[in-house]
Amino acid sequence: MGVSRRDFLKISGSTLLLGPLAVPASADAKEQGSKTKGAKETRTICPYCAVGCGIIVHTKDGKVVNTEGDPEHPINEGTLCPKGASLMQLVNNDTRLLKPKYRAPGASDWKEVEWDWALDQIAKKVKDTRDRTFKLTSKAKVKEKQPDGTEKEVEKEFTVNRTDAIAHIGSAALDNEECYLLQKMMRSLGLVYIEHQARI
């Protein structure tokens, strides 16, 4: 008789349920039970790739104490890849950068800067690049039908309102609504090179 991954991964107290069979859970499962006792449980999606695995996050006093695969999630049924399994290290990490770093042209060292300064610099550079490279029209060769029925290649001018100097790539961790808003924003800037990590 086969056992689904979902049933295999369900933990109840100190017993690991295997369909009709029940065996004592490992020491790891018991330790996890004590770690998550009294913790707030939140279901979310793994931010790493486009698969969209379900994650259960346990928090105590605003701190993440445990992350694990969600056995009720239809995509991963509780399983996780190595990156998803180490998800807690994203938050609980002493080496995690909390402020942006900037290296001036020609400099050898990075320096910590404020978020407001960094975002202003990005906005200025995007605007400057767009202003310098924005095209209202573009010429292209097209085939045009002549009165005698033949086709002749002619150069025509078209309205394009675009910039070819900026590109955008979206993250696979974005949801549909975020992708929609980013697409609208990038198109309003005149970008034509718009790509998405999940498609590459």
C-alpha contacts under 8 A as a table, 3 or more apart, distances in Angstrom:
res1	aa1	res2	aa2	distance
3	V	7	D	6.56
3	V	8	F	6.55
3	V	18	L	6.68
3	V	19	G	6.37
4	S	7	D	5.38
4	S	8	F	6.19
5	R	8	F	4.88
5	R	9	L	6.08
5	R	71	P	7.79
5	R	77	E	6.45
5	R	78	G	7.38
5	R	79	T	7.96
6	R	9	L	5.39
6	R	10	K	6.45
6	R	71	P	5.08
6	R	72	E	6.81
6	R	77	E	5.32
6	R	78	G	6.48
7	D	10	K	5.44
7	D	17	L	6.49
7	D	18	L	5.91
7	D	19	G	6.10
7	D	71	P	7.90
8	F	16	L	7.30
8	F	17	L	6.29
8	F	18	L	5.21
8	F	19	G	7.45
9	L	16	L	7.37
9	L	17	L	7.62
9	L	71	P	6.29
9	L	78	G	6.48
10	K	16	L	6.46
10	K	17	L	6.14
10	K	71	P	6.60
11	I	14	S	7.26
11	I	15	T	6.24
11	I	16	L	4.96
11	I	17	L	6.43
11	I	25	A	7.94
11	I	29	A	7.73
12	S	15	T	5.45
12	S	16	L	6.31
12	S	17	L	7.12
13	G	30	K	7.85
13	G	33	G	7.21
14	S	24	P	6.42
14	S	25	A	5.49
14	S	29	A	7.09
14	S	30	K	5.85
14	S	33	G	7.80
15	T	22	A	6.58
15	T	23	V	6.01
15	T	24	P	4.83
15	T	25	A	4.87
16	L	22	A	6.16
16	L	23	V	5.82
16	L	24	P	6.14
16	L	25	A	5.01
17	L	20	P	7.57
17	L	21	L	6.56
17	L	22	A	4.99
17	L	23	V	6.90
18	L	21	L	5.00
18	L	22	A	5.65
18	L	23	V	7.56
19	G	22	A	7.47
25	A	28	D	7.93
25	A	29	A	5.93
25	A	30	K	6.94
26	S	29	A	5.32
26	S	30	K	6.61
27	A	30	K	5.08
27	A	31	E	6.13
28	D	31	E	5.10
28	D	32	Q	6.06
29	A	32	Q	4.98
29	A	33	G	6.16
30	K	33	G	5.05
30	K	34	S	6.54
31	E	34	S	5.25
31	E	35	K	6.17
32	Q	35	K	4.88
32	Q	36	T	6.12
32	Q	66	N	7.89
33	G	36	T	5.33
33	G	37	K	5.97
34	S	37	K	5.12
35	K	65	V	6.97
35	K	66	N	7.43
36	T	39	A	5.11
36	T	58	H	6.31
36	T	59	T	7.93
36	T	65	V	7.10
36	T	66	N	6.91
38	G	60	K	7.58
39	A	58	H	5.57
39	A	59	T	5.27
39	A	60	K	5.01
40	K	58	H	5.43
40	K	59	T	5.18
40	K	60	K	6.44
41	E	56	I	6.61
41	E	57	V	5.76
41	E	58	H	4.70
41	E	59	T	6.71
42	T	56	I	5.72
42	T	57	V	5.15
42	T	58	H	6.43
43	R	54	G	7.06
43	R	55	I	5.79
43	R	56	I	4.62
43	R	57	V	6.23
43	R	70	D	7.60
44	T	54	G	5.95
44	T	55	I	5.24
44	T	56	I	6.34
44	T	57	V	7.33
45	I	52	G	5.79
45	I	53	C	5.69
45	I	54	G	4.77
45	I	55	I	5.54
46	C	49	C	7.49
46	C	52	G	6.05
46	C	53	C	5.54
46	C	54	G	6.28
46	C	55	I	6.08
46	C	84	G	6.42
46	C	87	L	7.88
46	C	173	A	7.61
47	P	52	G	7.64
47	P	172	A	7.86
47	P	173	A	4.89
48	Y	83	K	7.40
48	Y	84	G	7.18
48	Y	172	A	7.43
48	Y	173	A	6.27
49	C	52	G	6.88
49	C	172	A	5.36
49	C	173	A	5.97
49	C	198	A	7.53
50	A	172	A	4.60
50	A	173	A	6.09
50	A	197	Q	8.00
50	A	198	A	5.63
51	V	75	I	7.69
52	G	75	I	7.12
52	G	173	A	7.62
53	C	69	G	7.55
53	C	70	D	7.96
53	C	73	H	7.34
53	C	75	I	5.82
53	C	76	N	5.29
53	C	80	L	7.33
54	G	69	G	6.00
54	G	70	D	5.11
54	G	73	H	5.42
54	G	75	I	7.19
54	G	76	N	6.58
54	G	77	E	7.78
54	G	78	G	7.33
55	I	67	T	6.71
55	I	68	E	5.66
55	I	69	G	4.64
55	I	70	D	4.99
55	I	78	G	7.85
56	I	67	T	5.64
56	I	68	E	5.33
56	I	69	G	6.02
56	I	70	D	5.49
57	V	64	V	6.95
57	V	65	V	7.87
57	V	66	N	5.97
57	V	67	T	4.59
57	V	68	E	6.77
58	H	64	V	5.89
58	H	65	V	5.72
58	H	66	N	5.09
58	H	67	T	6.26
59	T	62	G	5.91
59	T	63	K	5.24
59	T	64	V	4.38
59	T	65	V	5.45
59	T	66	N	7.13
60	K	63	K	5.34
60	K	64	V	6.56
60	K	65	V	6.61
64	V	67	T	7.66
64	V	88	M	6.96
64	V	91	V	7.29
64	V	92	N	7.34
65	V	88	M	7.72
66	N	88	M	6.59
67	T	85	A	7.45
67	T	87	L	6.73
67	T	88	M	5.86
68	E	78	G	7.43
68	E	80	L	7.87
68	E	85	A	6.61
69	G	76	N	7.46
69	G	77	E	7.34
69	G	78	G	4.07
69	G	79	T	5.47
69	G	80	L	5.87
69	G	85	A	7.53
70	D	73	H	5.42
70	D	76	N	7.47
70	D	77	E	6.17
70	D	78	G	4.36
70	D	79	T	7.58
71	P	76	N	7.42
71	P	77	E	4.31
71	P	78	G	3.69
71	P	79	T	7.43
72	E	77	E	5.75
72	E	78	G	6.97
73	H	76	N	6.12
73	H	77	E	5.04
73	H	78	G	6.86
74	P	77	E	5.59
76	N	79	T	5.28
76	N	80	L	6.89
80	L	83	K	7.71
80	L	84	G	5.37
80	L	85	A	5.53
81	C	84	G	5.25
81	C	85	A	6.02
82	P	85	A	5.02
82	P	86	S	6.29
83	K	86	S	5.33
83	K	87	L	6.40
84	G	87	L	5.09
85	A	88	M	7.84
86	S	89	Q	5.78
86	S	90	L	7.79
87	L	90	L	5.61
87	L	91	V	7.79
88	M	91	V	5.73
88	M	92	N	6.16
89	Q	92	N	4.97
89	Q	93	N	5.51
90	L	93	N	6.21
90	L	96	R	7.52
91	V	96	R	7.86
93	N	96	R	5.42
97	L	100	P	7.36
99	K	112	E	6.54
99	K	113	V	6.71
99	K	114	E	6.61
99	K	115	W	6.70
100	P	112	E	6.03
100	P	113	V	5.76
100	P	114	E	6.75
100	P	115	W	6.42
100	P	118	A	7.02
101	K	110	W	5.90
101	K	111	K	5.34
101	K	112	E	4.48
101	K	113	V	5.72
102	Y	110	W	5.31
102	Y	111	K	5.34
102	Y	112	E	6.39
102	Y	113	V	6.60
103	R	107	A	6.14
103	R	108	S	7.22
103	R	109	D	6.12
103	R	110	W	4.51
103	R	111	K	6.34
104	A	107	A	5.30
104	A	110	W	7.75
107	A	110	W	7.85
113	V	117	W	6.89
113	V	118	A	6.84
114	E	117	W	5.41
114	E	118	A	6.36
115	W	118	A	5.11
115	W	119	L	6.06
116	D	119	L	5.32
116	D	120	D	6.08
117	W	120	D	5.15
117	W	121	Q	6.21
118	A	121	Q	5.15
118	A	122	I	6.31
119	L	122	I	5.09
119	L	123	A	6.17
120	D	123	A	5.12
120	D	124	K	6.11
121	Q	124	K	5.11
121	Q	125	K	6.14
122	I	125	K	5.24
122	I	126	V	6.14
123	A	126	V	5.20
123	A	127	K	6.14
124	K	127	K	5.19
124	K	128	D	6.00
125	K	128	D	5.06
125	K	129	T	6.00
126	V	129	T	5.25
126	V	130	R	6.04
126	V	166	I	7.85
127	K	130	R	5.09
127	K	131	D	5.98
128	D	131	D	5.18
128	D	132	R	6.18
129	T	132	R	5.25
129	T	133	T	6.12
129	T	165	A	7.02
129	T	166	I	7.55
130	R	133	T	5.32
130	R	134	F	5.45
130	R	163	T	6.25
130	R	165	A	7.33
130	R	166	I	7.49
130	R	189	L	7.71
131	D	134	F	5.60
133	T	163	T	5.70
133	T	164	D	7.20
133	T	165	A	6.44
134	F	161	N	6.90
134	F	162	R	5.62
134	F	163	T	4.64
134	F	164	D	7.75
134	F	190	G	7.78
135	K	138	S	7.04
135	K	160	V	6.76
135	K	161	N	5.50
135	K	162	R	5.41
135	K	163	T	6.11
136	L	159	T	5.82
136	L	160	V	5.51
136	L	161	N	4.36
136	L	162	R	6.75
137	T	157	E	6.43
137	T	158	F	5.33
137	T	159	T	4.32
137	T	160	V	5.11
137	T	161	N	6.58
138	S	157	E	5.59
138	S	158	F	5.37
138	S	159	T	6.51
138	S	160	V	6.38
139	K	155	E	6.47
139	K	156	K	5.51
139	K	157	E	4.37
139	K	158	F	6.19
140	A	155	E	5.51
140	A	156	K	5.62
140	A	157	E	6.52
140	A	158	F	7.63
141	K	153	E	6.29
141	K	154	V	5.41
141	K	155	E	4.30
141	K	156	K	6.22
142	V	153	E	5.48
142	V	154	V	5.55
142	V	155	E	6.25
142	V	156	K	6.99
143	K	151	E	5.92
143	K	152	K	5.39
143	K	153	E	4.36
143	K	154	V	6.21
144	E	151	E	5.38
144	E	152	K	5.30
144	E	153	E	6.14
144	E	154	V	6.71
145	K	149	G	6.15
145	K	150	T	5.84
145	K	151	E	4.46
145	K	152	K	6.39
146	Q	149	G	5.36
146	Q	150	T	5.37
146	Q	151	E	5.74
146	Q	152	K	6.74
147	P	150	T	7.44
161	N	190	G	6.18
162	R	189	L	7.62
162	R	190	G	4.14
162	R	191	L	5.92
162	R	192	V	6.91
163	T	166	I	6.59
163	T	190	G	5.57
163	T	191	L	5.60
163	T	192	V	7.14
164	D	167	A	7.54
164	D	191	L	6.73
164	D	192	V	6.75
164	D	193	Y	7.21
166	I	191	L	6.47
166	I	193	Y	7.28
167	A	191	L	6.50
167	A	192	V	7.32
167	A	193	Y	4.86
167	A	194	I	5.88
167	A	195	E	7.99
168	H	186	M	7.45
168	H	191	L	7.84
168	H	193	Y	6.48
168	H	194	I	4.91
168	H	195	E	6.21
169	I	194	I	5.99
169	I	195	E	4.72
169	I	196	H	5.10
169	I	197	Q	6.61
170	G	174	L	7.41
170	G	179	C	7.35
170	G	194	I	7.98
170	G	195	E	6.34
170	G	196	H	4.46
170	G	197	Q	5.87
171	S	174	L	5.67
171	S	196	H	6.29
171	S	197	Q	5.41
171	S	198	A	7.41
172	A	196	H	6.94
172	A	197	Q	5.35
172	A	198	A	5.15
174	L	178	E	5.86
174	L	179	C	6.24
175	D	178	E	5.40
175	D	179	C	6.26
176	N	179	C	5.04
176	N	180	Y	6.09
177	E	180	Y	5.08
177	E	181	L	6.34
178	E	181	L	5.20
178	E	182	L	6.11
179	C	182	L	5.12
179	C	183	Q	5.98
180	Y	183	Q	5.14
180	Y	184	K	6.29
181	L	184	K	5.15
181	L	185	M	6.18
182	L	185	M	5.03
182	L	186	M	6.03
183	Q	186	M	5.24
183	Q	187	R	6.05
183	Q	194	I	7.82
184	K	187	R	5.25
184	K	188	S	6.08
185	M	188	S	5.11
185	M	189	L	6.46
186	M	189	L	5.16
186	M	190	G	6.57
186	M	191	L	5.58
186	M	194	I	7.65
187	R	190	G	4.99
187	R	191	L	5.33
187	R	192	V	7.08
188	S	191	L	7.53
191	L	194	I	6.87
195	E	199	R	7.45
195	E	200	I	7.81
196	H	199	R	5.50
196	H	200	I	6.70
197	Q	200	I	5.39
